[in-house]
Amino acid sequence: MSDMMRLSGLSSGMDTESIVSALVSAKKTKVDEAKQAQTKLEWTQDAWKDMNSKIYGLYSGKLSNMRFSTAYNKKSTVTSNSALSVVSGEGAVTGAYTAKIKSMAKAGYLTGAEISAKDGGKITGDTKLTELGILEGSTIGIQFGGKTTQIAIDDTMTMNQFVSKLREAGVNANFDEGNQRLFVSAKETGEANDFLFAGGGENATDALNKLGLTASSGATRIKGSDAELELNGATFKSSTNAFTINGSTYTINAMTDEEISITTQNDTSGIYDMIKNFFDEYNETINAMSSAYNADSAKGYEPLTDEQMEVMTEKQIEDWETKIKDSLLRKDSTLSSVMTTMRNAMSQGVEIDGETYYLSDFGIGTASYFEAEDNEKYAYHIDGNADDSYSSGKTDKLKAAIASDPELVTKFFTKLSANLYDGLTEKMSSSDYSSMYKVYNDKKMKSDYDNYEKEIKELEKKLSAAEDRYYKKFSAMETALSKLNSSANAISGLFTTN
């Protein structure tokens, strides 16, 4: 709006502001309508972003994974002794085999001997190393990670500073003031991760003795070592207590001399849970789409203007806007098209070895029209699913199929998933109106939003110009009336007598 000064009718007594407001009301309405349309478009963009996020989440996650047969290669393994645990990988072979734990991985550890100052006093972290009788200029070498770090001792170095130097060299180190001992250990287990005090200057041995870090001074040393596991007669080594062998992970939890039996079998529960979890997310997505498509009409409701909001409570505004937002995708043709693609992919048959199978052959189907809850008519139920009140009492065909013919189950669901995935891929392909991985015309909406921005600015300029034009006319009228009143008052004064 213009910044020009606008004065009401001082001479005429007219409510200039109300008159101008009435004169430009048509232009003001156009501005409001454009703003309302832009706001509604923005809300629609947000509604589609949220819906697209659900669809893309299903598409790129569980659905994408189920297209590959490797996702169904689930195995479970049990051991006869908890000293060894096994997590089966895709390459695990079903059957029974044996293992022996030869050794556990250890970290190199050095417990220093008790030490004291030259005067026999207690050492603290602030005690200088020269007070232990260590000669200034001594150098101690520590080997770790294939390199040797030299620690030079000067007359200012304290015990805390020495410990910091050890840590910088790559080991754990601490001085225990209560026990007057240094403790040094490798950060990781395994022979290759061990450390060693070696090298240094001519006074290195003397310095290490006075720090209690040598065998002659009474230090206790545990060397870092690898773990060894014998599996079906073959020996494997690891710097940690975990081994990755043929895709499976073996973890040594404790030492035992007992021979351990290991049994690996197909994990029917794992396959079932994967399929069930997919349908849980599919149902959540298709139900959200149905709810949006079948939402109640908000005919007659438009985003509120600033003037309308001023006379409403926050609750009234919230309810009004929610009514509109809930209806934004109602009967949306794009949403309907995506839903149709999903429903067709799920309902069509899959041919395997010359025979056609459907989801119903595995005890999976939608509820009947009259039994389905509102907006859940396209959701799928697995017979025997304990978490589904609709189908929990039915015979579980899916589990039976997984147990009896896992290969058939794998072939069916990989093909079904691929069909749905391909259908959604087509819907989410980029175009002049939409970006990649978007099922709606996000580019077109962004362009329309920007056009509204330009239109609103232009309409506001026209509104402001019209207001200025009318105010100028009224200002001229007020000036003329003021002059007329002044002249009248002057003439009247001539005829006034005392």
Steps between C-alpha positions, in 0.01 A plus 500: 500500500605863447681686777326832416323677788127440488280736703130449566242767416590779741299761307229283346441283804491196269645156598748505215670172597174302492399656169835420336488148644158450337618642169797262479324197649491317168876534461553397864290191438722403208807527723337288770389237250849472353651465847242237594575304183874516569453388861281211389762399245770512768294274724443264209875488439553408865229232483665347194846516654374302797317248282795463263727439797286202603492357147872550441582355842320177408650501151863553600493290817317175561360471145838552338660239726235236431574499126821306559515131583791563736256672737334162557827315574441523871658245728496446875783337692513353850805380694530239775702737719450872564880544494455536123218689330428507128305744284427336165573684178363448150775249419433277799459133411218310666611202704699409812871556563744536790731763643776524761617816670880496502558842654338837563634831374672708766622858513859567604503615863774617734448548873789708628687430823444722802728803480605789724690827491871517580421621851254214548202732478175435314469589133211704361411598148686827550823333615789567264667187361840631606376463860494123436871512423450497123775695329406808302541432128404132525298368206252211512385324182160333462415288195138490384329463166820438310674815619715606797421817691780662700400670825764751613508575873606848609523654845140632482314185392246380758343158540176629345691636201680168455166316505369743233803422282425127529142561390617708206716204398180293461456303824277528804692626802421606855687568825322368810602727788338271754710200397799700370505304175484570129254300290552475123289302254434467128177653373405187306545127533731297280867438450532766233352764733746437785756753626858473626739727684815481290764731358565839648819659633780356712311575821173341377537179705572694819199727439269203435625329817428807710155525342437134589445401138752214468494137609808559716314776689205263560257597218251237385460464127222332297576483130234578242385186322261390228194282539502157335195302401500154348198446275449158346872433540617829342662762725414869469670796669364842591637801685162525673271236643276526194554312173327554168502165321301438181270793576418390856630659819645279775563662838702343783342594832704281734765227504396136506669170421170350392437425134211718390223379269359752253172452314386727216156481342264711291351780708132476410412759765743748346346461153148524643585814700651667192184438296276602790693822558471585131121462510482707819667791320307441176171511693601814685582668169193390302272584795644850520440543127141373531431735792629798305308404185172439686526800733193709576435793269605848611284677243449863600813505715791717388814611687413785735595860430672710767172684564311171552762369741472813714144411604564127562658307789815293450293180532253620237786585263666162558176309439428700185846441354500131596172455315665633184832318540331163553314536170782617273557162330133405493412330168844594368557334161874458556443331833238275345741401223777402744254299712380317190857413404566357846175303514548352153856390576390328820195328357646363178627144477865397493604218271751251644609194306193518278248543783338825612490588868320777688536646848193304601693178441717601794210600723529872433207714387287808562195499724157476342338831407256492792754379756779744418538808715457841338793580271651153555337319209832454318701390803624140506458250781716192561304199618612389844669834579469530877520880476200524265158455661340450157712199397662368817259208528565368150747230394847640440573403138800732471703337778413158365616600151827642633570179691406262220617685189714808576617511138144549373438772758820674396417489129145625553580795723807611304289518181203662674728757661674569170164563330396751767846659502499543121151650509601758761825570316295601195278721714803667658695558180592862424313713247452863405259527794653272765841415646649154530352292782194724522155362417349850477571805287736677738664707225162626373388586854822693565453693176136576585603616849759740353242631254263574788782690668537723192123539460453603863773765476343640183150504651630667817668769288171565319312510831747745648491718190118512509502593869754776438293633212182522708678649800652770277153591372357519849804697613440753222134524601595555864744774399233673292247478782753637744565802279126551449441489875777753557349739243153462647630573847678812374188637328290423804742704712440814292136507598564443867436808720588566856 
